[in-house]
Amino acid sequence: MNLYLDDNRVDARLHGLLRKAGHTVVRPADAQLSGASDARQLEHAIRNGLAVLTADRLDFWELHGLVLAAGGHHPGILFVRFDNDRSRDMRAHHIVRAIGKLERSGIPTVDRVIELNRWR
């Protein structure tokens, strides 16, 4: 899968594990977008065919709605919900495994917002 790691998901371990699993991974620093707005980061992901991986579900839900309302499309938004509970929160290897399960399922990500916690 082609992924764009949102600023709040940039994690060296996650980045490495995703690449090791065969995913193409772009970080904000790679695109010279560190600290840019969520809208700008989503725009970059759309232009480059990258699904966004984020923990910022509320802002990206709103951007998802805006893109679709304007008649546009996006490659997908994958989010991880964190509840500040170490026993339930997903770690990097859980996220990689969930993305693998999602990918193998054949469920399309285009124009969808998908919670990865459900794919754990």
N, C-alpha and C positions, 0 to 999 in steps of 0.2 A: 504494500500500500504506500502511496505517496502522502507523506504527512508534513504538516507545519506545526511545530511546537510553539504554542502561544507563550508569551513572556512568563506567565505564571506556571508553566509546566517545564521550563528549561531546567533540566537536571542531567548532569553528565552521565550518571548511571543509566537513566532511562534512555537517553540519546544513544548510548553505546549498545544497550540491549536491543533496542529497536533496529539499529543498523545490523547487528549480529543476526537478527531474525530475518533479515533480507528486505527491510523496509527502506525506502528513500526518506530521509529525514532532513528537513530544513529548519534551522533555528533563526530567531529574529536577528541575531548577530550576523548570520550568513547572508541575510538579505538587507543588511544595514538598517534594520527596523527596531533595534532595541529601544524600548521605552515608547514606541509609537502607539497611537490609539488602537483600540480593538478593531475599529472600522478600517483603518489603514492596513492592519495585519490581515484581516479577512479579505480585503481587496487583493493583496499580494497573493494570498492562497488561491483565490478564485482565478486570477490571471495565470497562475502557474500550475493549475490542476492539482492542488494539494488539499487534502482534508485537514481541518484544524483539529488539533488535540489541545484541550484546555481544561482548566478547573473553574473557569469563569462562566458558569452556565447561564446566569441571568443576562449578562450583557450580550452573549452570543445568541441566546434565544431571541432577544429583541432584534439583533442584526439579521438573523435568519428570517424573521417575519418581514423585515423591511426589504430584503433582497427578493423574497417571493412576491410581496405586494407590488413591487416595481416590475414584475414580470421577468426577473432574473433567475439565475440558478447558481448553485455552489456545489463543490465536490463532496461536501459533508462536514458536519461538526460533531466531533466526538468529545464528550466531556466526562470527567471523573468527579464524582461528588465526594467531598471530604467532610467528615463530621467531627473531626478532632477526637476520634476514638481509635487508638492504635490497633485494637483488636478487629475493627471493621474497615478501616481505611485501607485503600489499595496501595501497595508498594510498587516499585518499578516493574518487578517481574510479573506481578498480577496484571498490570496494565498491558504489558506485552502479550501475555497469554490471552487476555480478553480480546485484544485486537486480532490475534490469530484466529480465535473462535469466530468472531464476527466475519472475518474475511472468508473463512472456510464455509460459513453458512450460506454464502452467496447472496445475502440480503444487501441490496444496493444502499450506498450511503448518500448518493446524490440527492440534494435538496432535503436532507433529513438531519435531525439532531438526535444523537444516540448516546444514551447513558451507558458507559462501559461497566459500571458497577454491576449491572444486570447480566453481564457476560462473564463474570468472574468464574 
